[in-house]
Amino acid sequence: MPQTKILLDESEIPTQWYNVVADFPEPPAPPLGPDGKPIGPEALGAIFPAALIEQEVTRERWIPIPEPVREIYRLWRPSPLYRAHRLEAALGTPARIYYKYEGVSPAGSHKPNTAVAQAYYNREAGIRRLATETGAGQWGSSLAMVGQMLGLEIRVYMVRVSYEQKPFRRSLMQTWGAEVIASPSDRTEAGRRILAQDADSPGSLGIAISEAVEEAAGRADTNYALGSVLNHVVLHQTVIGLEAKAQLAKVGEYPDAVFACCGGGSNFGGIAFPFFADKAAGRAVRLVAVEPASCPTLTRGHYAYDYGDSAGLTPAMLMYTLGHDFVPPRIHAGGLRYHGDSPLVSQLVHDRLVEAIAVPQRATFEAGVLFARTEGIVPAPETNHAIRAVVDEALACKRTHEPRVLLFNLSGHGHFDMASYDRYLAGTLEDYDYPESQIQAALRALPRVAAG
Ligand SMILES: Cc1ncc(COP(=O)(O)O)c(C=O)c1O
């Protein structure tokens, strides 16, 4: 019987992160400041430490992982790689399905991989407080946990719809000592402006980012930490793909296709980019980013300069966007409700080196329940998007009798998302239509540099 769990020793935790920019066909487009000109790294100094700004712009292929970061990684890394024998059998597919399980981290997802690194570099720079946003609560809880470990105070602006849907994620953050505020809030200019327009706003990642950035920019003792999107965040997540590659090599496998759900892109980039290095060198491997049909950034958005937050406080980045003031429907995969995407993932999608697909909410839960009933793990609603795409691919393999090797990142468990499963099981979960009119309206608000 082929192995089910493929494990690495702690000594095999990667010692370097992989920077995909080194293998880019074209250098990434620079972020632009309010004057429409490329910003220099110093423009970010008010909210990020120098080490992270350097990682944001570097073109070096390998970035050493500091030993204190690897030491905390040892609490859950290397994460296991599983062969999904029971899911394969249920589908009757000749495909061989592997999943990397990031739900073994104490916070339950891939997010601590970058939280540790960001908290470490901020502490080294003498910063004592971090302000951040969270969608589903996975990122906020990850930063809360490592903030406690490294002695940093953490304030989290939590998107209101998740604050209400996922009260126990809030409790988790508070247990780890963080302060949690529902966003939009009346604590910031950005929050007050949104509340004046819509007192019942469900919030969005874009709005919560504005609140956290505003706070960090206004306080000398406070920096900002972002859970996805930026180059340095994607960089830190490459430990996932680097380990997965070593694990597959142990059983003599290499994927034909790699799948991950995509919110801000760090989960996808984390598992897929180390394989992009091989693709850039000529190896055939498909890399597939999966997003919600109701927030279809990569599949229906514009490739244009836009802000990372709703108030326009961040530099403008070239990325796929639905418009920075787009407020996505209240789907349960809170971590995928983001108007933009990683500029690195966006560029590769634009260059057709990475594929993107969108799937509707109910179909993702159907796949997640099938996964739970075969493999045992109850996945996070975000992860269910990747599982849907893998199940569809495995069924296509069944029709064509092709024994393809499929790899996906099981980015987190769904133990705090059972209210969403309740709704699915009760038949009350909705599919949201693609809100074309709202998106068209939001696209009209793109910054002027984006006119082309
Ligand atoms: C479990 C889980 N998977 C995936 C994502 C999406 O991550 P990313 O923004 O890195 O694409 C999130 C975001 O919160 C998440 O919580």
PDBQT file of the ligand as one rigid body, heavy atoms in Angstrom, charges set to zero:
ROOT
HETATM    1  C1  LIG A 501      -8.025  28.982   5.631  1.00  0.00    +0.000 C 
HETATM    2  C2  LIG A 501      -7.661  30.024   4.642  1.00  0.00    +0.000 A 
HETATM    3  N1  LIG A 501      -7.260  29.656   3.406  1.00  0.00    +0.000 NA
HETATM    4  C3  LIG A 501      -6.939  30.565   2.465  1.00  0.00    +0.000 A 
HETATM    5  C4  LIG A 501      -7.028  31.908   2.715  1.00  0.00    +0.000 A 
HETATM    6  C5  LIG A 501      -6.654  32.871   1.627  1.00  0.00    +0.000 C 
HETATM    7  O1  LIG A 501      -5.365  33.228   1.811  1.00  0.00    +0.000 OA
HETATM    8  P1  LIG A 501      -4.567  34.242   0.884  1.00  0.00    +0.000 P 
HETATM    9  O2  LIG A 501      -4.975  35.620   1.227  1.00  0.00    +0.000 OA
HETATM   10  O3  LIG A 501      -3.189  33.953   1.262  1.00  0.00    +0.000 OA
HETATM   11  O4  LIG A 501      -4.896  33.937  -0.525  1.00  0.00    +0.000 OA
HETATM   12  C6  LIG A 501      -7.395  32.363   3.978  1.00  0.00    +0.000 A 
HETATM   13  C7  LIG A 501      -7.438  33.804   4.279  1.00  0.00    +0.000 C 
HETATM   14  O5  LIG A 501      -7.804  34.243   5.325  1.00  0.00    +0.000 OA
HETATM   15  C8  LIG A 501      -7.732  31.402   4.961  1.00  0.00    +0.000 A 
HETATM   16  O6  LIG A 501      -8.115  31.769   6.181  1.00  0.00    +0.000 OA
ENDROOT
TORSDOF 0
